[in-house]
């Protein structure tokens, strides 16, 4: 299976290394491949116009991956309703016969 690593941190004092290492360790454990890294560096999860997040949704639309690895739920969203929207979006993109 092929996956994408989505990482985000909110300040330029933070790094992506802990998130990245955890993602690759998980992929290796389950014998999966990370085919792309999509990063939002120095960006708050509350910002609605995140470039990496938009790329993640576009890649899902194009069915470029089978799964997304995130370090923690707070990396992709902080509000439960946003998680619900992301899950619903991914479900629709992968279960409907949408042609890109």
Secondary structure, DSSP 8 states (H G I E B T S, - for coil): -EEEEEEEESSTT--SHHHHHHHHHHHHHTT-EEEEEEEEET--TT-S--HHHHHHHHHHHTT--SEEE-SSHHHH-SSHHHHHHHHHHHHHHHHS----
